[in-house]
Amino acid sequence: REKERKREREMEVEEGKGVRAYIYSRGSLRVLEQRKVPHTKEWVDVGGVEGAWKVIRDMTVRGAPLIAIVACLGLAVELVKQDGKRDLAALRTFLRESTARLRTARPTAVNLFNAMDELDAMVDGAGADATAAGG
């Protein structure tokens, strides 16, 4: 456990950049509980789309860029957990539903909406590519 805490401390502060607001590795996302800073430093696990929605909605994370990043990485965590268990049509439906859900977390967050629009465009593009390829 001490080794894990040391690694977290190393990841929390990047040289000359201050405290990190999130820690991501494939399939894992932790965000700094910003409502408690500077008095305490607490990390919250984000287990997927619903976890991302909750920390955005509850204002655990703040700041336009961070809100968009957490939404995208929460979706990435969810996709890693699924690990190819959906066919292309089901995956496209899941992604569309997820971006729609994440938008509701903070309806006035422009960066969040822009990021979700970009993801939707990629999903649409991938669907068009698959259709053109006969998939």
ROSE-4610 file (N, C-alpha, C; in Angstrom, 1 decimal, always signed):
// ROSE-4610
residu = [R/R/R/E/E/E/K/K/K/E/E/E/R/R/R/K/K/K/R/R/R/E/E/E/R/R/R/E/E/E/M/M/M/E/E/E/V/V/V/E/E/E/E/E/E/G/G/G/K/K/K/G/G/G/V/V/V/R/R/R/A/A/A/Y/Y/Y/I/I/I/Y/Y/Y/S/S/S/R/R/R/G/G/G/S/S/S/L/L/L/R/R/R/V/V/V/L/L/L/E/E/E/Q/Q/Q/R/R/R/K/K/K/V/V/V/P/P/P/H/H/H/T/T/T/K/K/K/E/E/E/W/W/W/V/V/V/D/D/D/V/V/V/G/G/G/G/G/G/V/V/V/E/E/E/G/G/G/A/A/A/W/W/W/K/K/K/V/V/V/I/I/I/R/R/R/D/D/D/M/M/M/T/T/T/V/V/V/R/R/R/G/G/G/A/A/A/P/P/P/L/L/L/I/I/I/A/A/A/I/I/I/V/V/V/A/A/A/C/C/C/L/L/L/G/G/G/L/L/L/A/A/A/V/V/V/E/E/E/L/L/L/V/V/V/K/K/K/Q/Q/Q/D/D/D/G/G/G/K/K/K/R/R/R/D/D/D/L/L/L/A/A/A/A/A/A/L/L/L/R/R/R/T/T/T/F/F/F/L/L/L/R/R/R/E/E/E/S/S/S/T/T/T/A/A/A/R/R/R/L/L/L/R/R/R/T/T/T/A/A/A/R/R/R/P/P/P/T/T/T/A/A/A/V/V/V/N/N/N/L/L/L/F/F/F/N/N/N/A/A/A/M/M/M/D/D/D/E/E/E/L/L/L/D/D/D/A/A/A/M/M/M/V/V/V/D/D/D/G/G/G/A/A/A/G/G/G/A/A/A/D/D/D/A/A/A/T/T/T/A/A/A/A/A/A/G/G/G/G/G/G]
num = [1/1/1/2/2/2/3/3/3/4/4/4/5/5/5/6/6/6/7/7/7/8/8/8/9/9/9/10/10/10/11/11/11/12/12/12/13/13/13/14/14/14/15/15/15/16/16/16/17/17/17/18/18/18/19/19/19/20/20/20/21/21/21/22/22/22/23/23/23/24/24/24/25/25/25/26/26/26/27/27/27/28/28/28/29/29/29/30/30/30/31/31/31/32/32/32/33/33/33/34/34/34/35/35/35/36/36/36/37/37/37/38/38/38/39/39/39/40/40/40/41/41/41/42/42/42/43/43/43/44/44/44/45/45/45/46/46/46/47/47/47/48/48/48/49/49/49/50/50/50/51/51/51/52/52/52/53/53/53/54/54/54/55/55/55/56/56/56/57/57/57/58/58/58/59/59/59/60/60/60/61/61/61/62/62/62/63/63/63/64/64/64/65/65/65/66/66/66/67/67/67/68/68/68/69/69/69/70/70/70/71/71/71/72/72/72/73/73/73/74/74/74/75/75/75/76/76/76/77/77/77/78/78/78/79/79/79/80/80/80/81/81/81/82/82/82/83/83/83/84/84/84/85/85/85/86/86/86/87/87/87/88/88/88/89/89/89/90/90/90/91/91/91/92/92/92/93/93/93/94/94/94/95/95/95/96/96/96/97/97/97/98/98/98/99/99/99/100/100/100/101/101/101/102/102/102/103/103/103/104/104/104/105/105/105/106/106/106/107/107/107/108/108/108/109/109/109/110/110/110/111/111/111/112/112/112/113/113/113/114/114/114/115/115/115/116/116/116/117/117/117/118/118/118/119/119/119/120/120/120/121/121/121/122/122/122/123/123/123/124/124/124/125/125/125/126/126/126/127/127/127/128/128/128/129/129/129/130/130/130/131/131/131/132/132/132/133/133/133/134/134/134/135/135/135]
x = [+0.8/+0.0/+0.9/+2.0/+2.8/+3.5/+3.8/+4.4/+3.4/+2.1/+1.0/+0.8/+0.9/+0.8/+1.9/+3.1/+4.3/+4.1/+3.7/+3.5/+2.4/+1.3/+0.3/+0.9/+1.7/+2.3/+3.2/+3.9/+4.8/+3.9/+2.8/+1.9/+1.1/+0.9/+0.1/+0.8/+2.1/+2.8/+3.7/+3.5/+4.5/+5.5/+6.7/+7.7/+7.3/+7.3/+7.0/+5.6/+4.7/+3.3/+2.3/+2.6/+1.7/+0.9/-0.2/-1.0/-1.8/-1.9/-2.7/-4.1/-5.1/-6.5/-7.0/-6.3/-6.8/-5.6/-5.8/-4.8/-5.5/-5.0/-5.6/-4.5/-4.9/-4.2/-5.3/-4.9/-5.9/-6.8/-8.1/-9.1/-9.3/-8.6/-8.7/-8.6/-9.5/-9.5/-9.8/-9.0/-9.2/-9.1/-10.1/-10.1/-9.9/-9.3/-9.1/-10.5/-10.9/-12.1/-11.9/-12.2/-11.9/-12.7/-13.8/-14.6/-13.9/-12.9/-12.2/-10.8/-10.4/-9.0/-9.2/-8.3/-6.9/-6.8/-7.9/-7.8/-7.5/-8.0/-7.6/-7.5/-6.7/-6.6/-7.1/-8.2/-8.9/-9.1/-8.9/-9.1/-10.4/-11.1/-12.4/-12.2/-12.5/-12.5/-13.7/-13.4/-14.4/-14.5/-15.5/-15.6/-16.1/-16.5/-17.1/-18.0/-18.9/-19.8/-20.6/-21.2/-22.0/-21.2/-20.0/-19.1/-18.6/-18.3/-18.0/-19.1/-20.3/-21.5/-21.7/-21.5/-21.7/-20.6/-19.4/-18.4/-18.5/-19.0/-19.2/-20.5/-21.5/-22.8/-22.6/-21.9/-21.7/-20.7/-20.1/-19.0/-17.8/-17.6/-16.3/-15.2/-15.4/-14.4/-15.0/-14.1/-14.5/-13.5/-14.0/-13.2/-13.6/-13.8/-14.3/-13.5/-12.2/-11.4/-11.4/-11.3/-11.3/-12.6/-13.7/-15.0/-15.1/-14.6/-14.6/-13.7/-12.5/-11.5/-12.1/-12.7/-13.2/-14.3/-15.2/-16.3/-15.7/-14.7/-14.1/-13.3/-12.6/-11.8/-12.8/-13.9/-14.8/-15.4/-15.7/-16.2/-15.1/-13.8/-12.7/-12.6/-12.7/-12.7/-13.8/-15.0/-16.1/-15.8/-15.3/-15.0/-13.9/-12.9/-11.9/-12.5/-13.4/-14.1/-14.9/-15.5/-16.3/-15.4/-14.2/-13.2/-13.7/-14.4/-14.9/-16.1/-16.8/-18.0/-19.2/-19.1/-20.3/-20.0/-21.0/-20.8/-20.8/-20.5/-20.4/-21.6/-22.8/-24.0/-24.3/-24.1/-24.3/-23.3/-22.1/-21.1/-21.5/-21.9/-22.3/-23.5/-24.5/-25.6/-25.2/-24.3/-23.8/-23.0/-22.2/-21.5/-22.4/-23.4/-24.4/-25.2/-25.6/-26.3/-25.4/-24.2/-23.2/-22.9/-22.7/-22.5/-23.7/-24.9/-26.1/-26.2/-26.0/-26.0/-25.0/-23.8/-22.8/-23.1/-23.8/-24.2/-25.1/-25.9/-26.9/-26.2/-25.0/-24.3/-24.1/-23.8/-23.6/-24.1/-25.4/-26.0/-25.4/-24.7/-24.1/-22.7/-22.1/-20.6/-20.3/-19.8/-19.5/-18.5/-17.4/-16.3/-16.8/-17.6/-18.2/-19.0/-19.9/-20.7/-19.8/-18.8/-17.9/-17.2/-16.7/-16.1/-17.0/-18.2/-19.2/-19.6/-19.7/-20.0/-18.9/-17.6/-16.5/-16.5/-16.8/-17.0/-18.1/-19.2/-20.4/-20.0/-19.2/-18.8/-17.8/-17.0/-16.1/-16.9/-17.9/-18.8/-19.5/-20.0/-20.7/-19.8/-18.5/-17.5/-17.2/-17.0/-16.7/-17.8/-19.0/-20.2/-20.3/-20.0/-20.0/-18.9/-17.7/-16.6/-16.9/-17.6/-18.0/-19.0/-19.9/-21.0/-20.4/-19.4/-18.8/-18.0/-17.4/-16.6/-17.5/-18.8/-19.6/-19.9/-19.6/-19.8/-21.0]
y = [-1.2/+0.0/+1.3/+1.2/+2.4/+2.7/+1.6/+1.8/+2.4/+2.0/+2.6/+4.1/+4.5/+5.9/+6.7/+6.2/+6.9/+7.1/+6.1/+6.3/+7.4/+7.4/+8.4/+9.8/+9.9/+11.2/+11.7/+10.8/+11.1/+11.5/+10.9/+11.3/+12.6/+12.9/+14.1/+15.4/+15.5/+16.7/+16.5/+17.2/+17.2/+18.3/+18.1/+19.1/+20.5/+21.4/+22.8/+23.1/+22.1/+22.4/+22.4/+22.0/+22.0/+20.7/+20.8/+19.6/+19.2/+17.9/+17.4/+17.3/+17.5/+17.4/+16.0/+15.2/+13.8/+12.9/+11.6/+10.6/+9.6/+9.4/+8.4/+7.4/+6.2/+5.1/+4.2/+3.5/+2.7/+1.9/+2.3/+1.6/+2.1/+3.2/+3.8/+5.3/+6.0/+7.4/+7.8/+8.7/+9.3/+10.8/+11.5/+12.9/+13.5/+14.7/+15.4/+16.0/+15.7/+16.3/+17.8/+18.6/+20.0/+20.8/+20.3/+21.0/+21.1/+20.2/+20.1/+20.7/+21.1/+21.7/+23.2/+23.7/+23.3/+22.6/+22.4/+21.8/+20.4/+19.6/+18.2/+17.8/+16.8/+16.3/+14.9/+14.7/+13.4/+13.1/+11.8/+11.4/+10.6/+10.7/+10.0/+9.2/+7.9/+7.0/+7.2/+7.2/+7.4/+6.1/+5.3/+4.0/+3.9/+5.0/+4.9/+6.1/+6.0/+7.1/+7.7/+6.8/+7.3/+8.0/+7.4/+8.1/+9.4/+9.6/+10.9/+11.8/+11.4/+12.2/+12.7/+11.9/+12.3/+13.3/+13.1/+14.1/+15.4/+15.4/+16.7/+17.3/+16.6/+17.1/+17.7/+17.0/+17.3/+18.4/+18.8/+19.8/+19.4/+18.1/+17.5/+18.0/+18.1/+18.7/+20.0/+20.9/+22.3/+22.7/+23.7/+24.2/+23.6/+24.4/+23.9/+22.9/+23.0/+22.0/+20.7/+20.8/+19.6/+18.8/+19.5/+18.9/+18.0/+18.6/+17.9/+16.7/+16.9/+15.8/+14.6/+14.9/+13.9/+13.1/+13.8/+13.2/+12.2/+12.6/+11.8/+10.6/+10.8/+9.8/+8.8/+9.3/+8.4/+7.4/+8.0/+7.1/+6.1/+6.5/+5.6/+4.5/+4.8/+3.8/+2.8/+3.2/+2.3/+1.4/+2.0/+1.2/+0.1/+0.5/-0.5/-1.7/-1.4/-2.4/-3.4/-2.8/-3.7/-4.5/-4.0/-4.7/-5.5/-4.8/-5.4/-6.3/-6.2/-7.1/-6.7/-5.6/-5.2/-5.2/-5.5/-5.4/-3.9/-3.6/-2.2/-1.4/-1.9/-1.2/-0.9/-1.9/-1.7/-0.7/-0.8/+0.2/+1.6/+1.8/+3.2/+3.7/+2.8/+3.2/+3.5/+2.7/+3.0/+4.3/+4.6/+5.9/+7.1/+7.0/+8.0/+8.3/+7.2/+7.3/+7.9/+7.5/+8.0/+9.5/+9.9/+11.4/+12.2/+11.7/+12.4/+12.5/+11.4/+11.4/+12.3/+12.3/+13.2/+14.7/+15.0/+16.4/+16.9/+16.0/+16.4/+16.7/+16.4/+16.6/+18.1/+18.8/+20.3/+20.9/+21.2/+21.7/+23.0/+23.7/+25.0/+24.9/+23.7/+23.6/+23.5/+24.6/+24.6/+23.6/+23.5/+22.6/+21.2/+20.9/+19.5/+19.2/+20.1/+19.9/+19.8/+20.6/+20.5/+19.2/+18.7/+17.4/+16.3/+16.3/+15.3/+15.4/+16.6/+16.7/+16.1/+16.3/+15.7/+14.2/+13.6/+12.2/+11.7/+12.4/+11.9/+12.0/+13.0/+13.1/+11.9/+11.5/+10.3/+9.1/+8.9/+7.7/+7.7/+8.8/+8.9/+8.6/+9.1/+8.8/+7.4/+6.8/+5.3/+4.5/+4.9/+4.2/+4.3/+5.5/+5.6/+4.8/+4.8/+4.0/+2.5/+2.0/+0.6/+0.3/+1.2/+1.0/+0.9/+1.8/+1.9/+0.6/+0.0/-1.2/-2.4/-2.3/-3.4/-4.0/-3.2/-3.7/-3.3]
z = [+0.0/+0.0/+0.0/+0.8/+0.8/-0.6/-1.3/-2.6/-3.5/-3.4/-4.2/-3.9/-2.6/-2.2/-2.8/-2.7/-3.2/-4.7/-5.5/-6.9/-7.2/-6.4/-6.5/-6.3/-5.2/-5.0/-6.1/-6.7/-7.8/-9.0/-9.2/-10.3/-10.1/-8.8/-8.5/-8.9/-8.8/-9.1/-10.2/-11.3/-12.4/-12.2/-12.7/-12.5/-12.9/-12.0/-12.3/-12.7/-12.6/-13.1/-12.0/-10.8/-9.7/-9.5/-8.8/-8.5/-9.7/-10.0/-11.1/-10.6/-11.5/-11.2/-11.5/-12.3/-12.6/-12.8/-12.6/-12.9/-13.7/-14.9/-15.9/-16.3/-16.3/-17.0/-17.6/-18.6/-19.4/-18.4/-18.5/-17.7/-16.3/-15.9/-14.6/-14.6/-13.9/-13.8/-12.4/-11.8/-10.5/-10.7/-10.0/-10.1/-8.7/-8.6/-7.4/-7.0/-5.8/-5.2/-5.0/-5.9/-5.9/-4.9/-4.4/-3.4/-2.0/-1.9/-0.6/-0.6/-1.7/-1.9/-1.4/-0.7/-0.3/+1.0/+1.7/+3.1/+3.1/+2.2/+2.1/+0.6/+0.4/-1.0/-1.0/-1.7/-1.8/-3.2/-3.6/-4.9/-5.0/-6.1/-6.3/-7.6/-7.4/-8.6/-9.5/-10.8/-11.8/-12.6/-12.4/-13.0/-14.3/-14.9/-16.3/-16.5/-17.4/-17.9/-16.7/-15.9/-14.8/-13.7/-13.5/-12.5/-13.0/-14.3/-14.9/-14.8/-15.1/-15.0/-13.6/-12.6/-11.2/-10.8/-11.1/-10.6/-11.3/-12.5/-13.3/-12.7/-12.5/-12.0/-10.6/-9.7/-8.3/-8.1/-9.2/-9.2/-8.4/-8.4/-7.8/-8.7/-10.0/-10.9/-11.5/-11.6/-12.1/-13.2/-14.0/-15.0/-16.4/-17.3/-18.6/-19.3/-19.4/-20.0/-19.2/-17.9/-17.1/-17.2/-17.2/-17.3/-18.6/-19.7/-21.0/-21.0/-20.4/-20.3/-19.5/-18.3/-17.4/-18.2/-18.9/-19.6/-20.7/-21.4/-22.4/-21.8/-20.7/-20.1/-19.4/-18.8/-18.2/-19.2/-20.4/-21.5/-21.9/-21.9/-22.3/-21.2/-20.0/-18.9/-19.2/-19.5/-19.7/-20.9/-22.0/-23.2/-22.9/-22.1/-21.7/-21.0/-20.1/-19.3/-20.2/-21.3/-22.2/-23.1/-23.5/-24.2/-25.4/-26.3/-27.5/-27.4/-26.4/-26.2/-26.9/-27.7/-28.5/-30.0/-30.8/-32.2/-32.6/-33.8/-34.2/-34.0/-34.4/-34.2/-32.8/-31.9/-30.5/-29.9/-30.3/-29.9/-30.2/-31.5/-31.9/-31.1/-30.8/-30.0/-28.6/-28.0/-26.7/-26.6/-27.6/-27.6/-27.7/-28.6/-28.8/-27.5/-26.8/-25.6/-24.5/-24.5/-23.5/-23.6/-24.9/-25.1/-24.7/-25.0/-24.7/-23.1/-22.5/-21.0/-20.4/-20.9/-20.3/-20.5/-21.6/-21.8/-20.7/-20.1/-19.1/-17.8/-17.6/-16.3/-16.1/-17.1/-17.0/-18.3/-18.4/-19.7/-20.2/-19.4/-19.9/-20.2/-20.1/-20.3/-21.8/-22.4/-23.8/-24.2/-23.4/-23.8/-23.8/-22.8/-22.7/-24.0/-24.4/-25.6/-26.8/-26.9/-28.0/-28.1/-27.0/-26.9/-27.3/-26.8/-27.1/-28.6/-29.2/-30.6/-31.4/-31.0/-31.7/-31.7/-30.5/-30.4/-31.3/-31.3/-32.1/-33.6/-34.0/-35.4/-35.7/-34.8/-35.0/-35.1/-34.3/-34.3/-35.7/-36.1/-37.4/-38.6/-38.5/-39.5/-39.5/-38.4/-38.3/-38.9/-38.6/-39.1/-40.6/-41.2/-42.6/-43.3/-42.6/-43.1/-43.2/-42.1/-42.0/-43.1/-43.3/-44.3/-45.7/-46.0/-47.3/-47.5/-46.4/-46.5/-46.5/-46.4/-46.5/-45.1/-44.0/-42.6/-42.0]
